[in-house]
Amino acid sequence: MESLLIRGARIVTMNGKLDDFIGDLLVENGRISQMGARLEAQADRVIEARGKVLLPGFIQTHVHLCQTLFRGRADDLELLDWLQQRIWPLEAAHDEESVYYSAMLGIGELISSGTTTLLDMETVHHTDAAFRAMAETGIRAVSGKVMMDHGGDVPAGLRENTDDSLGESVRLLDRWNGHDDGRLQYAFCPRFVVSCTEELLVGVRDLSRRYGVRVHTHASENRGEIEVVERERGMRNIVYLDHLGLAGPDLILAHCIWLDEREKEIIRRRGVKMTHCPGSNLKLASGIAEVPDMLSRRMPVGLGADGAPCNNNLDMFQEMRLAALIQKPAHGPTTMDARTVLRMATMGGAEVLGMEDEIGSLEVGKKADLILLDLYDFHTFPSHEVDIYSRIVYSATRGCVDTVAIGGKIVMENRTMKTLDRDLVLREADRSIARLMKRIEA
C-alpha cells in the first residue's frame, strides 16, 4: 500500500484533548504514522492541503443501504404505516442486482459527504450483494441481514423460518466477518421486537456471544411500536431485551426516543450503545430522543441518517446540524454545542461500534480514515477567529468534502469518486427501482 503525506492542513484531531493545529500527517500501511507542525518525511503520494481542514471520517451508526432505492417513495407517513404500506413490500420485491445497486447508491452518497464507516442493516434476502458493494467501494462497515420471523403484517416475501434466519446469518458471518483485514464486520440484525419471536432473539443472544459480534436492532422509536411490544410481551422494549439477556455492551439500539427511567438505567448499567437519528425521527413524526440526558449519564450515543426513504438524505452534515438545533428550544442555546455534536459524529460513533482504539480520531497508530474539507466558500466565511467546530457543524455542507481516505486508500479525490462509477450506479439504480415497482404492481 502506498504511503500518503498530507501537508499544511488545519488538523482537527477529535482526540481526548480536542487538539487542533496546522501541520502535516503521514500515513503508512494504512495507519497514521506521524503527525506534527512540519514533518521531514517522504511519501508515495503528497497532498498539498494548505487552507483545508483535515478531520477523522464520519461514523454513521444506523443506515439501511438496502433502502436507498426507495428514496422519495414513502414520504409523509408514521413508522408502522411507513413500514407496512411501503418499505416492507419494496424490500420483499428486491433481487440480488437491486440490492447491489441500492448499496452502491447509498455508499456513493455516504463517501461523498464524508462518511467512512457505517453500521448497516440490510433486508432479509440477497445480503451478499450488499457486502460485495461494501467490499468493492472501500467503505468500512458493520452490517448484517435483517431478521424477521413474526408479525401478521410482514409480507410473505420477508417472513422467515426461525432456524433459517439464524442459519443464513451465520453463513453470512462466516463469509464476511473480518473481510479485508477487518474492514467489514458482521452484526446480527433482528429488525425489532415487533417482528421477532422470542426464540429468534434468544438465538441471536447465544450466537452473538459465541462469535463475539454485535447485535443491531431498533427499539422504542415509536409509541405504537411500544404498545405492540407491551401487549405481546408484557413489558417495555428495553426491559424485555434485558429480560432475555440481550442488554449488554455489544447491543446497539437505534432511536430510543421513548424511554422511561427504568429503561435508561438498564441501558446505563448494562453498557448498551445507542444511535440517534434526528432527521428520520422528525420526518416520521416519531419524536425527539433525550440525547442531552443520555450524554449527561455517560451513555454512548452515535449519529445516523437511517434510510433514504425516511430522511431522505444520508448526509452527516445534516444530521449534525439537526442534532444540535432540535434540543435547543427545550434545553437552551448552549445544549448540544458544536464540539459535542462533532464528537458524536466521530469518536462517539467509534465508541458505539467498539472501535475507539482504531478509528474516530486522528492519532498516531490509528487507521487512516480521514476527510479533507475545503471551507473556502461563501457559506463558510468569514473565517477570521471563528471557532472551527462551529464552522464545521453549523456552516459546512457535504459540498465541502474534497477528499476521502479509508484505511489510507483514497476513495474520493477532488470530489471525484475513485472506487465506483457514478454514472453507472445512477443509471442502474433507476433501472432497478423501475423493475421493483413493476414487480409490486403486477
C-alpha atoms as one frame of an Amber mdcrd trajectory, in Angstrom:
protein
   0.000   0.000   0.000   1.368   3.407  -0.954   2.242   5.930   1.721   0.452
   9.276   1.878   1.617  12.649   3.179  -0.886  15.465   3.743   0.833  18.804
   4.152  -0.244  22.100   5.668  -3.810  21.240   6.717  -5.739  22.501   9.713
  -5.796  19.181  11.605  -8.835  18.758  13.863  -7.879  15.584  15.710 -11.003
  14.875  17.824  -8.664  13.239  20.352  -9.305  13.347  24.093  -7.942  16.882
  24.362  -9.615  18.096  21.153  -6.235  19.213  19.853  -6.148  21.024  16.539
  -3.204  22.593  14.739  -1.831  23.442  11.316   0.575  20.787  10.161   1.299
  17.537   8.355   0.082  13.953   8.679   1.841  10.848   7.329   0.058   7.586
   6.519   1.990   4.333   6.151   0.493   0.853   5.736  -2.999   2.240   6.170
  -2.338   3.853   9.545  -1.306   7.264  10.799   2.431   7.021  11.500   3.385
  10.645  12.173   1.730  13.997  12.872   3.309  17.349  13.511   3.688  21.008
  12.641   6.251  20.154   9.952   7.285  16.617   9.080  10.556  15.831   7.350
   9.113  12.807   5.609   8.817  11.307   2.139   5.769   9.523   0.748   4.499
   7.927  -2.455   1.670  10.463  -2.597   1.700  14.031  -1.341  -1.422  16.170
  -0.988  -0.839  19.880  -0.518  -3.708  20.817   1.781  -2.939  24.381   2.798
  -6.205  26.147   3.646  -8.111  22.875   4.032  -9.350  21.136   7.199  -8.372
  17.546   7.964 -10.835  15.543  10.083 -11.413  11.923  11.035 -14.051  10.421
   8.754 -17.639  10.485   9.960 -19.058   7.307  11.520 -22.752   6.685  10.898
 -24.180   4.245  13.412 -27.514   3.453  11.750 -28.115   3.144   7.993 -30.183
   0.887   5.702 -28.302   0.625   2.396 -30.942  -1.727   1.003 -33.487   1.117
   1.186 -31.560   3.730  -0.802 -33.516   2.830  -3.950 -36.751   3.720  -2.126
 -35.891   7.396  -1.680 -38.990   9.544  -2.201 -41.427   6.590  -2.228 -42.519
   6.571   1.418 -42.930  10.206   2.395 -45.290  11.701   4.972 -46.155   8.555
   6.933 -45.648   7.463  10.538 -43.380   4.495  11.283 -45.706   1.473  11.270
 -47.672   2.659   8.222 -44.378   3.544   6.537 -43.120   0.001   7.096 -46.281
  -1.931   6.312 -47.553   0.080   3.343 -44.311   0.979   1.579 -40.996  -0.331
   2.906 -41.739  -3.992   3.570 -43.397  -4.538   0.150 -40.440  -2.848  -1.544
 -37.897  -4.873   0.424 -39.789  -8.065  -0.437 -39.536  -7.162  -4.143 -35.719
  -6.811  -4.054 -33.489  -9.050  -6.160 -29.742  -9.525  -5.981 -28.946  -6.825
  -8.522 -31.272  -4.255  -6.965 -29.750  -4.784  -3.503 -26.284  -4.335  -5.004
 -27.119  -1.054  -6.728 -29.109   0.205  -3.752 -25.982  -0.318  -1.641 -23.736
   1.268  -4.273 -26.022   4.310  -4.484 -26.001   4.721  -0.704 -22.260   4.216
  -0.372 -21.590   6.792  -3.075 -23.695   9.315  -1.173 -22.069   8.445   2.157
 -18.482   8.690   0.957 -19.083  11.887  -0.988 -20.479  13.523   2.170 -17.594
  12.396   4.380 -18.773   9.140   5.967 -16.047   6.498   6.131 -17.675   3.942
   8.473 -21.269   2.800   8.831 -23.408   0.417  10.830 -25.830  -1.002   8.286
 -28.938  -3.187   8.422 -29.881  -4.997   5.225 -33.112  -6.721   4.233 -33.975
 -10.408   4.608 -32.536 -11.657   1.298 -29.547 -11.016  -1.003 -27.268  -9.604
   1.703 -24.195 -10.998  -0.072 -24.839  -8.425  -2.814 -24.673  -5.554  -0.326
 -21.458  -6.917   1.160 -19.960  -7.121  -2.347 -20.726  -3.438  -2.828 -19.092
  -2.598   0.502 -16.061  -4.718  -0.369 -15.611  -3.086  -3.791 -16.023   0.533
  -2.722 -13.620   0.504   0.231 -16.135   1.701   2.835 -15.612   0.469   6.398
 -18.800  -1.217   7.579 -20.536  -3.383  10.128 -23.582  -4.994   8.539 -25.937
  -7.950   8.608 -29.131  -9.352   7.154 -32.317  -8.234   8.849 -34.122 -10.993
  10.763 -37.943 -11.256  10.761 -39.866 -14.364  11.808 -43.001 -12.890  13.396
 -45.848 -10.494  12.705 -49.107 -10.753  10.803 -48.346  -7.669   8.715 -44.977
  -8.941   7.476 -45.184  -9.823   3.745 -44.658 -13.440   2.801 -41.509 -12.430
   0.924 -39.899 -11.267   4.181 -41.384 -13.645   6.755 -38.715 -16.192   7.764
 -38.469 -19.512   9.454 -36.581 -19.012  12.722 -33.917 -21.642  12.090 -33.404
 -20.481   8.505 -32.931 -16.880   9.658 -30.322 -17.858  12.223 -28.583 -20.219
   9.806 -28.349 -17.692   6.992 -26.994 -15.097   9.413 -24.230 -17.474  10.483
 -23.410 -18.276   6.849 -23.025 -14.575   6.083 -20.940 -14.086   9.205 -18.601
 -16.902   8.149 -18.282 -15.365   4.677 -17.819 -11.676   5.506 -16.841 -11.068
   9.122 -13.239  -9.815   9.150 -13.024  -9.312   5.373 -10.096  -7.187   4.160
  -8.205  -7.110   7.455 -11.379  -6.396   9.416 -12.685  -3.560   7.243 -16.014
  -5.414   7.012 -17.607  -6.940  10.084 -20.838  -8.775  10.717 -23.638  -7.963
  13.168 -26.812  -9.898  13.944 -29.760  -7.663  12.996 -33.166  -8.663  14.378
 -35.334  -5.864  12.988 -37.212  -5.076  16.200 -39.157  -6.944  18.827 -42.407
  -6.494  16.872 -41.136  -8.701  14.014 -39.090 -11.245  16.012 -40.109 -14.253
  18.079 -38.566 -14.779  21.473 -36.928 -17.925  20.075 -35.149 -15.851  17.431
 -33.991 -13.217  19.919 -32.638 -15.839  22.306 -30.842 -17.481  19.374 -29.306
 -14.142  18.438 -28.158 -13.661  22.029 -26.403 -17.019  22.083 -24.824 -16.696
  18.644 -23.554 -13.167  19.257 -21.793 -14.402  22.377 -20.392 -17.451  20.581
 -18.946 -15.426  17.717 -18.146 -12.230  19.613 -20.095  -9.915  17.311 -22.571
  -7.097  17.860 -26.360  -7.073  17.799 -28.012  -4.180  15.957 -31.750  -3.567
  16.312 -34.417  -0.860  16.582 -36.031  -0.016  19.899 -38.546   2.479  21.286
 -38.731   4.523  18.100 -42.492   4.934  18.047 -45.270   4.866  20.651 -47.336
   2.440  18.597 -44.394   0.059  18.432 -44.046   0.166  22.234 -47.762  -0.562
  22.672 -47.438  -3.677  20.477 -44.436  -4.916  22.451 -46.179  -4.351  25.801
 -49.295  -6.135  24.570 -47.438  -9.143  23.148 -44.509  -9.484  25.578 -45.918
  -7.954  28.752 -43.162  -5.377  29.200 -41.487  -2.416  27.501 -38.785  -2.814
  24.861 -35.619  -2.361  26.898 -36.951  -4.259  29.890 -37.831  -7.146  27.581
 -34.411  -7.176  25.894 -32.785  -7.140  29.317 -35.090  -9.953  30.465 -33.797
 -12.046  27.529 -30.177 -11.321  28.393 -29.550  -9.255  25.271 -28.799  -5.975
  27.042 -25.029  -5.527  27.196 -22.050  -3.726  25.627 -22.484  -5.491  22.259
 -26.112  -4.370  21.848 -26.652  -1.280  19.667 -30.131   0.245  19.724 -31.364
   2.613  17.029 -33.558   5.577  18.049 -34.517   5.075  21.755 -36.881   8.043
  21.709 -39.478   6.869  24.214 -37.519   5.560  27.204 -38.700   5.622  30.782
 -36.395   5.980  33.763 -36.111   2.232  34.338 -35.053   1.664  30.730 -32.454
   4.420  30.861 -30.959   2.867  33.950 -30.814  -0.569  32.276 -29.028   0.956
  29.298 -26.551   2.799  31.503 -25.885  -0.116  33.832 -25.533  -2.730  31.076
 -23.366  -0.563  28.827 -25.821  -0.718  25.912 -24.976   1.584  22.985 -27.438
   3.868  21.175 -27.679   5.697  17.891 -29.562   8.950  17.359 -31.264   9.602
  14.001 -32.730  13.109  14.204 -33.675  13.514  10.540 -35.585  10.256  10.394
 -37.206  10.798  13.795 -38.548  14.176  12.703 -39.734  13.077   9.256 -41.632
  10.060  10.597 -43.006  12.245  13.445 -41.593   9.711  15.907 -40.310  12.292
  18.387 -37.059  13.726  19.729 -34.706  11.492  21.691 -33.495  12.825  25.046
 -29.873  12.941  23.912 -28.622  15.624  26.339 -29.863  13.496  29.249 -28.265
  10.372  27.753 -24.918  12.084  27.325 -25.062  13.506  30.851 -25.329   9.909
  32.093 -22.260   8.973  30.012 -24.263   6.718  27.721 -22.503   6.159  24.352
 -24.592   7.751  21.579 -23.699   7.921  17.899 -25.380   9.599  14.921 -27.019
   8.022  11.885 -29.128   9.123   8.950 -31.229   5.918   8.959 -32.574   5.107
   5.476 -33.086   7.207   2.364 -36.899   6.810   2.365 -37.270   8.245   5.882
 -34.771  11.110   5.715 -34.280  11.476   2.560 -30.516  12.052   2.687 -27.596
  10.108   4.165 -25.632  13.270   4.906 -23.847  13.585   8.277 -23.680  17.370
   7.967 -27.487  17.488   8.046 -27.655  15.074  10.971 -25.109  17.070  12.976
 -26.958  20.310  12.414 -30.314  18.785  13.312 -28.906  17.019  16.377 -27.656
  20.354  17.653 -30.672  22.507  16.835 -33.650  20.385  17.849 -32.584  20.267
  21.517 -32.037  23.994  21.986 -35.670  25.172  22.279 -36.243  22.825  25.223
 -32.821  22.890  26.891 -31.269  26.251  25.978 -28.806  27.512  23.365 -25.701
  26.036  24.994 -27.095  22.488  24.827 -25.529  20.199  22.184 -22.745  22.612
  21.300 -20.687  22.094  18.153 -17.858  20.208  19.877 -20.308  17.750  21.439
 -22.067  17.093  18.159 -18.883  16.706  16.103 -17.619  14.254  18.681 -20.829
  12.223  18.320 -20.181  12.031  14.576 -16.607  10.792  15.049 -15.329   9.384
  18.352 -18.861   8.888  19.653 -19.631   6.643  16.706 -16.380   4.746  17.192
 -17.319   4.080  20.832 -20.748   2.800  19.816 -19.094   0.318  17.444 -16.394
  -0.652  19.960 -13.740   0.692  17.588 -12.497   3.676  19.589  -8.929   2.313
  19.612  -8.889   2.075  15.814 -10.902   4.952  14.331 -12.789   8.108  15.316
  -9.850  10.469  15.830  -6.601  11.417  14.132  -3.887   9.909  16.330  -0.658
   8.062  15.624  -1.332   4.343  15.308  -4.979   4.643  14.312  -6.364   3.635
  10.929  -6.174   6.434   8.406  -9.887   7.086   7.896  -9.901  10.796   7.155
 -11.571  13.552   5.178 -10.314  16.853   3.795 -12.772  19.753   3.860 -12.464
  22.813   1.665 -14.145  25.618   3.599 -13.159  28.358   1.158 -16.656  29.393
   0.066 -19.359  31.982   0.667 -21.333  29.933   3.198 -18.329  29.270   5.461
 -16.854  32.820   5.547 -15.738  34.965   7.229 -13.215  32.634   8.809 -11.201
  35.094  10.916 -11.174  33.855  14.542 -14.337  31.778  14.024 -14.415  28.556
  16.037 -13.508  25.664  13.707 -16.090  23.329  15.296 -18.801  25.908  14.706
 -17.785  26.261  11.050 -17.970  22.503  10.524 -21.238  21.777  12.360 -23.276
  24.899  11.629 -21.907  26.198   8.309 -20.240  23.411   6.318 -22.151  21.169
   3.912 -21.476  17.967   2.005 -20.158  20.120  -0.839 -17.169  20.993   1.344
 -15.871  17.406   1.286 -12.896  17.407  -1.080 -11.002  14.161  -0.454 -11.755
  10.960   1.497  -9.372   8.167   2.529 -10.312   4.910   4.259  -7.531   2.816
   5.729  -5.103   5.062   3.892  -6.685   4.345   0.494  -8.053   7.381  -1.326
 -11.658   6.643  -2.313 -12.561  10.188  -3.395 -10.221  12.956  -4.516 -11.091
  16.470  -5.686 -14.788  15.477  -5.421 -14.266  12.583  -7.844 -15.160   9.053
  -6.732 -12.347   6.541  -7.222 -13.950   3.210  -6.293 -17.281   3.321  -8.099
 -18.614   4.520 -11.451 -21.041   7.321 -10.638 -22.890   7.318 -13.973 -23.242
   3.526 -13.995 -24.612   3.472 -10.447 -27.144   6.238 -11.114 -28.310   4.591
 -14.331 -28.627   1.111 -12.801 -30.351   2.496  -9.695 -33.146   3.879 -11.877
 -33.398   0.611 -13.812 -33.548  -1.367 -10.586 -36.316   0.619  -8.912 -38.371
   0.532 -12.117 -38.091  -3.265 -12.098 -39.114  -3.452  -8.421 -42.141  -1.217
  -8.938 -43.374  -3.412 -11.820 -42.959  -6.445  -9.563 -45.064  -4.821  -6.813
 -47.763  -3.651  -9.217 -48.059  -6.993 -11.017
